[in-house]
Amino acid sequence: MSYPIRFPIGSPAPLASVHHPTPTTWELEMHHGLDNRINHEFIDKVLLKALDHVEKDWRSSTTEVGAPGALIIVGTKSQQKFFSNGLDFEGRSGTMDSSPVCTVLLAFRHICSPLGTRLLRPVDEATYRFPNMFSVPIIAAINGHCFAAAFALALTCDYRVMTSGKAWCCMTEVELGASLPPSVAAVVNYRLPNARIARDATLDAHRFTPQELHALGVIDVLADGGTDGVLREAHKLAEAKAARAKTGVYGLMRTDMLKAVFNAAKLDERRAMACGCGGPRSRTTVAARLSIIYACTIK
């Protein structure tokens, strides 16, 4: 199989690429616009398809129950400013109510929950089989700012390597006047070390520096040298952890550890319906707030 493989496959303007630099390591590079905003097309036609490809390629490498392997997810490698800037609110303007609450809840319901479910897919309780369970370690190579849905994605990964330079991780929903979806609240509560830090992340929209998150144990490795340095450290970590996938139980153990996150994802749709999302409201408020927030904080 020839790499890199670009997604959507056959598109003249691919939004992500999968590389296979070593026999046990895959690398998923997001290069969706200037800042890797997350929308339905990016999840459905790019990230989910890329994860399916990596899973299939990994499973085809062995006839045993498992094999060494690891996946690295990184922002555009040719820059050092963004891992991802979070949800693409403006890109959803034609398909959802965009009051802040509804925009976030519906976006997570249709965009982020499918991705989280793919990474955390549970056992089929009826057959006790593991359908497409993502069974290799996943490392977020955070090479720039990582906001909102992107921070949730990074927290869903097993390990995090982050640049030591200027970059923030932040949940911005409270600044938008939007409720935090249950699935995101669950992953924040699971990954952050205590209730005070979770409060600062969600209710105060604290912009965590790489050094703060490293001291808290949220970031496993700090990397100097921009994107190149982040990838070097991410690949070192990937090679060190790849053997954990050999026994074939890695995905099952991840699902069991994060079951509260998966179960909370089922509540996202219920919350959206309870809030009456879908009615006619102006789409200008959330876009305007986003513009102000990012213009003031990202230089």
C-alpha positions in Angstrom: 0.0 0.0 0.0 1.4 3.4 -1.0 1.5 6.2 1.5 0.5 9.0 2.1 -3.2 8.4 1.6 -5.3 11.5 1.4 -8.8 12.1 2.5 -11.5 12.5 1.2 -10.1 9.9 -1.2 -10.0 11.2 -4.8 -10.6 14.8 -3.7 -8.6 17.5 -5.5 -8.4 19.3 -2.2 -7.7 16.7 0.6 -8.3 17.8 4.2 -6.1 15.2 5.9 -3.4 12.7 5.1 -2.4 9.4 6.7 1.3 8.5 6.7 2.9 5.2 7.7 6.5 6.2 8.6 7.4 3.0 10.5 6.0 -0.5 10.5 4.2 0.1 13.8 3.3 3.8 13.5 0.6 5.7 11.6 0.4 9.5 11.5 -2.9 11.4 10.8 -2.2 14.9 9.7 -5.1 17.3 9.7 -4.7 20.1 7.1 -8.2 21.6 6.9 -7.9 25.3 6.0 -5.9 27.6 8.1 -6.8 26.2 11.5 -8.3 22.8 11.2 -11.9 23.7 12.1 -14.1 20.7 12.8 -17.3 20.2 10.9 -19.5 17.4 9.7 -17.7 16.8 6.4 -14.3 16.8 8.2 -15.5 14.2 10.7 -17.6 12.0 8.4 -15.6 12.0 5.2 -12.1 12.5 6.6 -11.3 11.6 10.2 -13.7 8.6 10.5 -12.5 7.3 7.1 -8.9 7.8 8.1 -9.4 5.9 11.4 -11.1 3.1 9.6 -8.1 2.9 7.2 -5.6 2.8 10.0 -7.6 0.2 11.9 -7.9 -2.0 8.8 -4.2 -1.7 7.9 -3.2 -2.5 11.5 -5.4 -5.6 11.6 -4.2 -6.8 8.3 -0.6 -6.8 9.5 -1.1 -9.9 11.7 -3.1 -13.1 11.9 -2.9 -12.9 15.7 -5.4 -11.1 18.0 -3.2 -8.0 17.9 0.0 -6.5 16.8 2.2 -3.6 17.8 0.8 -0.3 16.6 0.2 3.3 17.5 -1.5 6.4 15.9 -0.4 10.0 16.1 -2.9 12.8 15.3 -1.3 16.2 14.5 -2.3 19.5 13.1 -0.9 20.9 9.8 2.8 20.1 9.9 3.8 23.1 7.8 2.8 25.5 10.6 3.2 25.9 14.3 0.1 27.9 15.3 -2.9 25.5 15.4 -3.6 21.9 16.3 -7.3 22.8 15.8 -9.4 25.8 16.5 -12.5 23.7 17.4 -15.9 23.6 15.8 -16.6 25.3 12.5 -19.7 27.3 13.6 -19.9 29.3 10.4 -19.7 26.2 8.3 -22.8 24.9 10.0 -24.9 28.0 9.4 -27.1 26.5 6.9 -28.0 23.3 8.8 -28.6 24.1 12.4 -30.1 26.6 14.8 -27.2 28.7 15.9 -28.1 30.1 19.3 -25.0 29.4 21.3 -26.6 26.5 23.3 -28.1 24.8 20.3 -25.0 25.3 18.1 -22.7 23.6 20.6 -25.1 20.8 21.5 -26.1 20.0 18.0 -22.6 20.2 16.8 -21.4 17.7 19.4 -24.4 15.5 18.7 -23.7 15.4 14.9 -20.0 16.0 14.7 -18.0 15.1 17.8 -20.0 12.3 19.3 -19.5 10.1 16.2 -15.7 10.6 16.4 -15.6 9.9 20.2 -17.8 6.9 19.7 -15.4 5.6 17.0 -12.4 5.9 19.3 -14.2 4.5 22.4 -16.6 2.0 20.7 -17.8 -0.5 23.3 -18.3 -4.2 23.2 -21.5 -5.4 21.5 -23.2 -6.7 24.6 -25.4 -9.1 22.6 -22.4 -10.9 20.9 -19.5 -9.8 23.0 -17.6 -8.9 19.9 -15.6 -5.7 19.4 -16.9 -4.2 16.1 -14.1 -1.9 14.7 -12.8 -1.1 18.2 -9.8 1.2 17.8 -7.3 -1.0 19.5 -4.0 0.9 19.3 -2.6 3.7 21.5 -3.6 7.2 20.2 -1.3 10.1 20.7 -2.3 13.8 20.2 0.6 15.8 18.9 -0.6 19.2 19.9 1.5 21.6 17.8 -0.4 24.8 18.4 -3.6 26.2 19.9 -6.2 23.6 20.8 -9.7 25.0 21.5 -13.0 23.6 22.6 -13.9 20.5 20.5 -10.3 20.1 19.6 -9.3 20.0 23.3 -12.0 17.4 23.9 -10.5 15.4 21.0 -7.1 15.7 22.5 -8.4 14.6 25.9 -10.0 11.5 24.3 -6.6 10.4 23.0 -4.5 8.2 25.3 -1.4 10.4 25.4 -0.6 14.0 24.7 2.6 15.7 23.4 2.5 19.4 23.2 4.7 22.2 22.0 6.5 24.1 24.8 6.0 27.3 22.8 3.1 29.7 22.6 -0.1 27.7 22.6 -3.2 27.3 24.7 -5.7 24.6 25.4 -9.1 26.0 26.4 -12.8 25.2 26.6 -14.5 28.4 25.3 -18.2 27.4 25.6 -18.9 29.6 28.7 -17.7 32.6 26.8 -20.1 31.8 24.0 -23.1 31.4 26.3 -23.3 27.7 25.5 -23.8 24.7 27.7 -21.1 22.0 27.7 -22.4 18.7 26.2 -22.5 15.8 28.7 -19.9 13.8 26.7 -17.4 16.6 26.9 -18.1 17.3 30.6 -17.4 13.6 31.2 -14.1 13.5 29.3 -13.0 16.7 31.0 -13.8 15.3 34.5 -12.0 12.0 33.6 -8.8 13.6 32.3 -8.3 16.6 34.5 -6.9 15.8 37.9 -9.5 17.4 40.2 -12.7 19.3 40.5 -11.0 22.7 40.8 -9.1 22.2 37.6 -12.2 21.0 35.8 -14.0 24.1 37.1 -11.3 26.4 35.8 -11.4 24.7 32.4 -15.1 24.8 31.9 -16.7 27.6 34.1 -13.7 30.0 33.8 -12.6 29.0 30.2 -9.1 29.2 31.5 -6.4 29.2 28.8 -4.0 26.6 29.9 -0.4 26.9 28.9 1.6 23.8 27.9 3.6 24.2 31.1 0.5 24.3 33.3 -1.0 21.2 31.7 2.3 19.3 31.9 2.6 20.1 35.6 -1.0 18.8 36.1 -0.1 15.6 34.3 -2.5 16.3 31.4 0.3 16.7 28.9 2.7 13.7 29.0 5.6 15.3 27.1 6.6 18.9 26.4 8.5 19.4 23.2 10.8 22.2 22.1 11.4 23.0 18.4 7.9 23.7 17.2 6.0 21.1 15.1 9.2 19.2 14.2 10.0 18.8 17.9 6.4 17.8 18.8 6.5 15.1 16.1 9.9 13.8 17.2 8.6 13.3 20.8 5.3 11.9 19.6 7.0 9.3 17.5 9.3 8.4 20.4 6.2 7.9 22.6 4.4 6.0 19.9 7.3 3.5 19.4 7.5 3.1 23.2 3.7 2.3 23.5 3.1 0.4 20.3 3.7 -3.0 21.9 0.8 -2.4 24.2 -1.5 -3.2 21.2 0.0 -6.7 20.7 -2.3 -8.6 23.0 -5.5 -7.2 21.3 -7.2 -6.0 24.5 -6.0 -2.3 24.4 -9.2 -1.0 22.9 -11.4 -3.0 25.3 -9.5 -1.7 28.3 -9.7 1.9 27.0 -13.5 1.5 26.6 -13.9 0.2 30.1 -11.8 3.0 31.5 -13.8 5.6 29.6 -17.2 4.0 29.8 -18.6 7.1 31.6 -17.6 9.2 28.6 -19.3 6.9 26.1 -22.5 6.7 28.2 -22.6 10.5 28.5 -22.4 10.8 24.7 -25.8 9.1 24.6 -27.2 12.1 26.6 -26.0 14.7 24.1 -29.0 14.2 21.8 -31.4 14.1 24.8 -30.0 17.4 26.0 -30.3 19.0 22.6 -34.0 18.0 22.3 -34.7 19.2 25.9 -33.3 22.6 25.0 -35.7 22.9 22.1 -32.8 23.2 19.6 -33.9 23.5 16.0 -36.1 26.5 16.2 -35.5 29.7 14.2 -32.9 31.9 15.9 -30.3 34.3 14.7 -26.9 32.9 13.7 -25.0 36.1 14.2 -24.4 35.9 17.9 -22.2 32.9 18.2 -20.1 33.8 15.1 -19.6 37.4 16.4 -18.5 36.1 19.8 -16.2 33.6 18.2 -14.6 36.3 16.1 -14.1 38.6 19.1 -12.7 35.8 21.3 -10.2 34.5 18.8 -9.2 37.9 17.6 -8.3 38.9 21.2 -6.6 35.8 22.2 -4.7 34.4 19.2 -2.0 36.6 17.8 
